[in-house]
């Protein structure tokens, strides 16, 4: 959501006015200047000077300065910048931006811009007029999907994917609680019907993965794989020989045998939800960057991309839900699948700012 405001730059001050990013994360601020001022209130030729500065003065004044005072720009407070223009100096970095009519500047938390008109350094006292600046800010804080453990989940459409060449599931997960059999993902046709499911143990930090063929299943358990209150990258791979590996933060932590999922149309598919109803508790925590591949990624591939945003066009990627934005379609909230095939519908879960997710 955008934040907005306005302020006025004092034209008679060589220190101008400060603007600080008081938000908890980086913000892209767009500043739009309006109004006129006179660099010399006793000279009518200077009327109509805008925040663009020297180019906004009448042509006769411009010609006079250019012909008779060729070095006058070196006398300004910021030599080398446009004389009489509205400038914004980042007090932390020293970077100076000419605002003119409009400029967009990204500020980190606590960074301050000093807005000042670029007049001759000794000559601010004879100025008059008013330059107003309206601003809007858009937070650049990364966002993730938060699930409160009370009927929050994302529903995906029907999925019929051929996994005969291998399977990989990746996700970043933050557990606020380890609730009974809470599912990170569950793709299937009902409870125990062709499910692909990843869940924690019964109120413990064991991670279980189960693959169902019809109503039969194989699963393997990784003891003590999960941690509370921190982001963890989880990746499960199954190759064509049905060798399964679980990676935690890019490192192998367990191996086992798992069927490859059948190629079948799965109609009840959830992120953070379950096909088992009240038998399972709901996931409580945050989820980001859910990715499904129809190949078994190598450890090197997992490490190379686990902290990077993907495009959705990568070879073998069949579902990719960053979970970092929501769009409204009618009365529904939707999340994108960047492969373009399986956009999700949000129930209960909300986007929250999160600076700790190690993905960029």
N, C-alpha and C positions, 0 to 999 in steps of 0.2 A: 504494500500500500504506500502511495506517495505521501510525503510530508511537504508542507508548503509554508511560505512566509514572505516577508518583505522587509526592507530596511532602506534608509536614505544615507547616501554618502555625503559627508560634509565637504563642500567644495572649497572652503576656506582653511582646511586643515591639511598639513603635510603628512600627518600620521593616519588620516582616513578613519576607517572603522573596521573592526575585527569581526569575522564570522567563523565560528567554531563548530566542527562536527561533534555534537554531543551524543550521538547514537553509539550503541555498543559494538557496531561493526562498520565496515567501509560503506560509504554512500556515494552515489553518483549525483552530484548537484548540478542543476541547470540554472544559470543566472541570466535573467533578461532585464536589460537596462532601458530606462525611458527618461524623458525630460531633457531639458537643455540648461546650459550654464554659460557664463561669460568669463574667460580667462582674464579679462580686463573690463571691470564694470564701468569704467570711464570712457571706453571706446566702443561706440555702437557697431563697429565693423565686426566685433567678436560675438554678436548676438547669434543665437541658434546653434552654438556648439553642442554636439551630442556626446554620448559616451564613446563614439568612434573617434573623437578628437580631431586632429588637424584636417583630415579629409572632409569633415563635415562643414568646415568654414567656407565662406564664399570664395570664389576663385581669385578675386583681387587680393584678398589677404594671403591666400596660399602663394600667389605669384610674388608678392612683396617679400615674404619671408624667404622663399626659395632663391630669389635674385640678390637680396641685400644681406641676408643673415644665413649663409649656407651651412654654418655649423651650429645653428640654434638648438638642434635636437640634443646636442651634447650638454646643454645647460639644464636639461630637465632632471627631475628627481631620479628617473630611470633612463639614463642615456641608452640610445639604441632602440628604445621602444617608441611607439608613435606619440608625438607630443599631444598633450591634452586628452589622451585616451584614458578610459577607465581601466585600471590594472588591478589584478588580484595576485598578491604575492603569498606563496605558501611559506609561512614563517619557519616551518621545520626543514624544508628542503631548499628554500630560496628560489624555487621556480616561479616565474612571473608569466601570467596569462593575460592577454588583452581581451577584455570582455566585449567591447563594442556593443552590438545589439544583443548578442547571446553567446554564451560559452558554457560548456559542460566540463566540470572538474571533479575528479574522484578524490575524496578525502578519507584518510584512515581515522579511526576513533581518536578524538582529542586534537587532531590537526586543525590549524587556524589559518584562514586567509585574511590578509590585510588588503582592503579595498581602498584605493586612493587614486585621485586624478593626477595624471602625469604632467604637472605644470612645471614651470621654471622653479628651481628649488627655493629661491628667495621670494617668490612672487605670489604666494597663496592668499595674502591678506586682502588683495584687491579683487578677489573673485566674487561672483554672485550667481544665483540660480539654484537649481535643484536636480540632482540625479537620483532617481529611485531605482531600486533593484528588487524585482520579484524573483523568488526562487522556488524550485521544486526539488525534492530529493527522493531517489529510489534506492532502497537498501540493496547492497550487494552481498549481504551476509548469506552464505550458503544455507539452503533450506532442506529439511528432511521431513519424512512422514512420521508422525508420532501416533502411537496406539495406546489408549488408556486402559486396556484390559477389560473394557466393558462394552462388548459388541462392536468393536472397531475392526474393520477389515477392508480389503480391496477385492472386488470381484472382477475376474477376467472372463472374456468371452470363450466360446468353445475353441478348443485347441486340438489339432490333429497333426502331430509332427513326427517325422520318421527319425528315430534315434538309433537306427541300426548301425550307424557309423560311430557311435559313441555319445556320451552325455556329460555335460558339465552344468552345474548350478553354482552361481556365485551370489553373495549378498554381503553387505555391511549391516551388522546388527548391534544394537545397544539394548541390553536387557536392564530394565528397571526392577524386574522381579522374575523369578524362575517359577512360573505357575504350572500347574499340573498339565503336562502334555501340551503345552502351548506351541502351536504350529508357526514356524517361520513361513513356510509355504505348504500348500496342499492342493495338488492338481489331481482330479479324479472324476468319478461318476456317482459318488455317494460314499458312505462309510465302507471301506474295505472293497472298493470296486475300481480296480486299475489305478490306484493312487500312486502319486509320487509325493512323498511327504517328508519334511524335515522338522523335527520337534525336539524339545528338551524333555528330560525324564520327569517323573512324577515329583514335582517340587524339588528338583535337584539340578545340578549343572552338567549332567550327562547330555550328550547330543546323540540323537538317534536319527537314522535315515532308513526309510522303508520304501521298497518298490513292490507294488502289487501287480500280479498278472491275474486278471479276473478277481477272484476273492482269495487267492493264495499270495503269500508275501515272503520276501527275504528282507532282512534288515541287519545293520550292524551298528554297534554302540561305541561311542568314543567317550571314555570316562573323563569327567572334570574338564570338558572342553570349553565351557562357557564361563564368562565372568560378568559380574554386575558393574554397571556404571562406567563402562568404557566401550569405545567402538572396537569391534572385532570383525575382521574379514574372514568369512567362511567360504570355502570352495570344495565342492564334491565332484569328483570325476569318476566315470565308469568307462572303461575301454571295451573294445569288441570281444575281448576274452573274459569280460565280466569281472575284471579287477577294479575294485573301488578304492579310492584314496580320498581322505579328508585332509585339507590343508587349512591351517589356522594362521592368519596373517602371512600367508605365503609359504609357511613351513609345513611339511608333512607331519601329521600327528597320529594317524591311524590308517590301517588298510583292512580290506575285507573282500568278500565276494558279494556282488549284487547283480541281479538281472539288469539288463538294459530295459527301459520301459517299452512296453508294446507300442506299436503304431496303432493307435485307436483314438477315436474322437472322445476327448474328455470335456464334459459339459459343466462341471462344477469345480471351478478353479479359483483359488484364493491366495492372496498374500496377507499374512497375519490372521487368517481365518482357518476354519476346519470343517470337514465333512462329517465330523463325529458329534456335532451338537454339544449338548451339556456334558458329554463324557470328557471333553477337553476344555480346559480354561482358555480364555482369550489371551493373545500375546500382549504383553505390557512393556513398552519400550519404543525404540525408534528403528526404522529400517530404511536403507538407501541402496541404490545401485544394484537392483536385482537383475541378474543376467542368466539366460538359459542358452546353451549351445548344443548343437547336434554333433559334437565331436568332443573327445576327451582332451582338454587343454593340458599342456605340459606345465611343470612347475615354473619353468622360465617364462612361459606365456602369462601365467597367473601373476607372477611377481611384476612383470613388465607393465601390466595394465590395471592392476587392482586399485591403484590410486589415481587413475586417469579417467576422465569422462570419455566415453566412446561416441562414435557418430551414429551407430545403429546399422552401418553398412558393412561391418566387418564380416569376413567369411566365416560361415558356420554359426553366426549369432542369429537365433530364431526368436528371441524375446528379450527386450531390454527396457526396464522400467527404472529410470533414475530417481523417481519419487521426489523431485525437487520443485515441482510446480503443479498447479491445479488449474483447470479451465472449466467454465460453466457451460453446460449444454442443456438448455431448457431448465428443468428443475434438478438435473443431476450434476455432480462434480466428477470430472474425469481426470485421469492421469495418463500421460502418453506412454506408448510403447514405441521407442524410436526406430524399431524395425518396421513399424507401420502396420503390424498385423493384429495386435491384441491389446488395444487400449483398455484401461481399467476404470471401474466405477467405484467411487469412494463412499464408504458407509462409516460415519463416526470419526475416522482418523482425520488429523489436521496437520497442516504444514507448520513447522516451527523453525526459527533461526537456529543455526548450529555452526559454531566456528571450529568445533573440535573434529569434525569429520575430515579425515586426511585424504580427500579427493579433490582434484582440481582439473 
